Amino acid sequence: MIDDSILDKLALDKIKTQSDYLADKIKYMIVTRELDEGFVFPNENDFCKRLKVSRGTLREAYKILDTQGFICRTKHGTYLKKREDIANQGNFAASLDLAGEREMIEFVCALEPEAVYLAAQKINDAGISRLEELLVACEADSDNWKALMNSNYEFHAYIRELAGNNLIKSALVAYYDIFNQQIIFNIYSENENTGTFMQNSLKQHRDLFNAIIKHDADKAKEIERKHLLDDIEFRELHK
């Protein structure tokens, strides 16, 4: 039995502070590239006067952004890190926030097929049964794009689960919401152009399933890569 006093320490006893809001606003400007990499922030005293905040508030906001990996603080001043430096330091979360659409697409095309490759090697009878259920659910939702978005997500998420590699799964889960918003949502919500594309996409699901259950990892990887590239090509054509 956990002591109540320990649980009490977990209680959220305050809302966002000024520092939190300031850090969020600066981060938004970084992610949207309103602030260029290498940008040097003004002198603290001048900046505080301009923002009408205390030095403590500004410094706490800087601390948040420093922890997240976006800025560097030195005795000579505070500046935004270059995206390349953030990547070189292995800060995946910050790199993900800063990634452009092209980087996101290249990342997906590099890693998702590898997850499929591993899933085809490792899948067992229970996995086959569950994957088939999810495949059938996708096909049943073919006339309802909102439902199909959800079932499509579950189908691919389960394949990532079958890959049995937590590092790959974690990286792909981290990107998926952004990829879903930038690519998948726009595809599924298209109008008259979507029908034929969706039918072909569902056929690829079936082909992918057949390759996976036969443990044909190379074939499954090839199908998944084609599946992704077709998604991206369709999105490019109908922007």
N, C-alpha and C positions, 0 to 999 in steps of 0.2 A: 504493500500500500504506500503510495507516494504522499509525503507530508504536504498538507494544504499550503503551508508557507512557501514551498518550492513552486507549486502551481501558481500561487499569487504573483510570483515574480514574472510570470509570462503574460500577465494581463497588460493590454494596451491602454496605457493611462494618458496618452496624449495624441492629438492629431498632428498633421504635418506642420512643421515649423517654417518660419520664413526661410531658413537655410535650405530646407528641403525644396521649397518652391523655387528658390533662386537656382539651386543646382539643376532642377528639372528644366527650367527655362534655358539655362546655358547649354545643357545637354541637347535640348531640342535644336538650338541654333547650330550646334556642332554637327548633329546627325543630318540636318537639312542643308548643311554646308553654307549657312549664312556667315559662319566664322571659318576662315580658311585655316588649314593646318599650318602650324607655326605661328598662329596669331598670338601676340603678346598682350596680356591684359594690362590695363592702366595701373599706375601707381595705386596702392591700396587706399590711401587717404582720399585721393581724387575720385577713385571708383566708388567708394562708400558714399561720398557726398553726392555723386551723380545718381546713385541708386537709392539714396536716402535710407541706408541700412548701417548697422553698426559694424565695426571691424570683426567682432566676434561672429556675426551672421555671415559675413563674406568668407571668413576663414573656414567656417564650418562647411559652407557650400563647396569651397575649394577642396576640403578634405574628402567630401563625398565623391567629387569628380576625380580626384587623385586615386582614391580607392577603386573606382570603376575603371581606371586606366586611361582616361581621356587627357589629363593634363600633367604637367611636370612643374613642380615648385622648386625654385632655387633661391639662393640669396640675392640673385640678380633680377628675379622676377618670376612671374607665372606665365606659362605659355601652353598652347595646345600641341600635343604630340602629333607627329606625322603618322598617317595611317600605316605606312610601311613599318615604322618603329613599333607601333602597337601590335602589329602582326608578328614581328620578330621577337617580341617579348612574350608571345604565346597567350595574349589576352583574347581568348576566343569570343567572349561575350561582347566586348567593345568592338571587335572586328565585325561581328555579326550586325551590330547596330549601325555600323558605318558602311556596310556592304552595299554596293550598287546592284541593280537588277542583273547586269551581266555577270558580276562576281557570284551572285546567288545561283544563277543558272549553271555556271561552270562547276560550282561546288556540288550542286545536286547531281549533275550528270557524272561527276567523278565518284561520288560516294554511294548514291542510291543503288546503282547496278551492283556494286560490291556487296551490299547487304543482301540483295537478291541472290547473288552467287553463293553466299554462305548459307542462306536459307535453303536453297536447293540441295546443298550437301548435307544439311543437318535435319531436315524435316522427318518426322516420324508419323505413324498412323494417326495419332490423335491430332497432330498438326494438320495433316491432310484433310481430316474430317472438318475441322474448324475453318480452315481456309476455303474449303468448298462451300460451307455455309455463307461465308462472307462474299464469295463470288456470286452465288445465287441471289443474295440480297442486293448486290449492285445491279444485276440484270433485272430484278423485280422493280427497281426504282428508276428504270430507264426513262420513264415519262414524267418524272418529277425531279427537276434539277437540284432543288434544295435537299431533297432526301438522298439523291445520288451523290451529292457532295459529301454527305456524312458517311454513307456506306463506302464510298471510294476511299475516304480517309481511313476508315477502320480496316479495309482490305490491305492497304499499303502499310499501315501501322503494324498489323499483325505479321506481315512478311518481315518487317524490321525486327520484330520480337523473335521470330524464328531464326534470324541470323545469329542470335545468341552471343552478340558482342556488345557489351554495355558502352564502350567508347563510341562505336559507330552509332548505336541507337541514340545516345545522348546528343551527339553532334547533329544528327538528322532531326531529332525532336526539336532541338533549339532553332533550327532554320524553318521548320515546317509552317508555322503560323505566318511568317513573312511570305514564303513561297505561295502559300494558300491564298493570301490576299492579293499578291501581285500577279499571279498567273492563273491559278485554278479557279478562283471566284469569277474572274473576268471571262474565262472560257465557258464555265457552266451557266452563266447568266446571259450569254449571247442569245440572239433571237433565231431567225430562220436559218442562219448558217450552221447552227450547232448540231442538228439532227444527224446528218450523215457522219459527221466527225465523232459523235457520241457512240454510234453503232460500231464504228471502227475501233474506238477506244475500248469498248466492252469486249470486242473480239480479241483484242490484245490481252485483256485480262484473262480470258479463257485460254489463250495460247500460253500465257505466262504460267498459269496454274498447271497446265499439262506438262510444261517443261520442268517445273519445280517438283511435281509428284513423281516424275521419272528420274529425279536427281540429275537432270541434265543442266549442270550449273552454267556451262558456257552458253548454252542456248537461252536459258533464262536471263542471263546477264545481257545478252544481245537484244532480247525482246524488251526488257525494261529500258534500256538506253533508247531504243527506237520509240518506245511509248513516251518517254520524257521529251525527246526531240520533236515528236509530233505535236505534243501539247504546246511547246514553245513556239513552233512554227505557226500553229493556228493562232496563237495569241498575237504574234507579230503581224500576221496578215489582217487581223480584225481589230487593231488598236483604234 
